[in-house]
Amino acid sequence: MSQTRSAEPRLQSDDGYVVRQYEPADREQFLSLYEDVFEKSRTPEWFEWRYGGPYTDEVRMFVAERGGELVGAEPFISFDVRVGEVTVSAVQPADAMVHPDHRRNGLLTRMTERALERYTAGEPSFVFNFPNPEAKPAYLKLGWREVGSVATSYRIENPSAFLGADRRLLGTGVSAATRGYLTMRDRGRLGRRNPGVTVGRHSSIPADRFASLYSLSAPETLHVPREKAFYRWRFANPNWETAAYTAERDGRTVASLVACTEESDRALVTKVMDALPMAGAEREAAAFERLLAALIDDHPETDVFAVAEGTLPESVLSRLGFLGDDEPPLSFATSPTPVVARSLSSGDEWNAAVAERFLTDRANWRLTFAEQDTSV
């Protein structure tokens, strides 16, 4: 990534804040601010992975400082997004933060406005993200449009870890319901056989093989193209334990799965980040069932397994005991993730489209965890 110093002027507002582009000298203060805000320690290697990658040659970030101290930051993750034969660049706000002592001063809005000034009418082409309830209104005021939401299906091995210390939720019977549901589903799974499918386990992601499998079944919806560079970057988070699986039939790779495991504040979570084929997945339901069952069997310590909507066939998730957060009982405890988007073409926020696929139509998107600013 580029390590050149920003040549933009530092314009100080009347209240003493300076909002500007990120500079390489900011990294140490950024990591310190990240730890203060999110109560998680991150390394320089993590920083380079998260905000670098094959789709940018610079750290795309705007920061707020006061008296030489970094008090806010809005970084962006860079992606390519493809529909059919058309590929454009896009960014996703991630880890936007303001120090608690400097909140309610409009710093998130100021940083976002500076980013829009910088990126509008150039590259990237648009921005999309998954804001929390506190940040979503600010983005909508700045021209983002609601796309819809992404539901997540969970297989809960440890209900108390999933629900935390919320006794009200435990009292709803969610814990008992999920335990009974898993018992019933596992009895069915143990009796199922998928002859002719062999599961392969890989210590590192076979990027060439996965990219070839992707090219045979690319979806006609907005998605990040699964090319070799994507696989070598996206799952290289130094904090993740990554597992890759392939399903073979008659000597041919017919399906694949990538999962990442990380310890969160209260649970060990394994997320299915990616699965191929992306189009026509139902035709390989038997292979996907073998892959997902292997993942579950290989991770006996995991408290919660998670799969984003559209990643795997619903029939497979149902048979293996996954419950969606868009309906009871899990809707009592959690809810689908909101999606918003905004064009970066001047004056085109309302009707922005890529290859005639409108950004604001949820049906035009394929949003696995690989497309999301995902953390556990």
Buried (B, 14 or more C-beta within 10 A) or exposed (E): EEEEEEEEEEEEEEEEBBBBBBBBEBBEBBBBBBEEBEEEEBEEEBBBBBBBBBBBEBBBBBBBBBEEEBBBBBBBBBBBBBBEEEBBBBBBBBBBBBBEEBBEBBBBBBBBBBBBEEBBEEEBBBBBBBBEEEBBEBBBEBBBBBBBBBBBBBBBBBBEBBBEEEEEBBEBEBBEBBBEBBEEBBEEBEEEEBEEBEBBEBEEBBBEBBBBBBEEBBBBBBBBBBBBBBBBBBBBBEBBEBBBBBBBBEEEBBBBBBBBBBEEEBBBBBBBBBBBBBBEBEBBBBBBBBBBBBBBEBBEEBBBBBBBBBBBBBEBBBBBBBBBBBEEBBBBBBBBBBBBBBBBBEEBBEEBBBBEBBBBEBEBBBBBBBBBBBBB
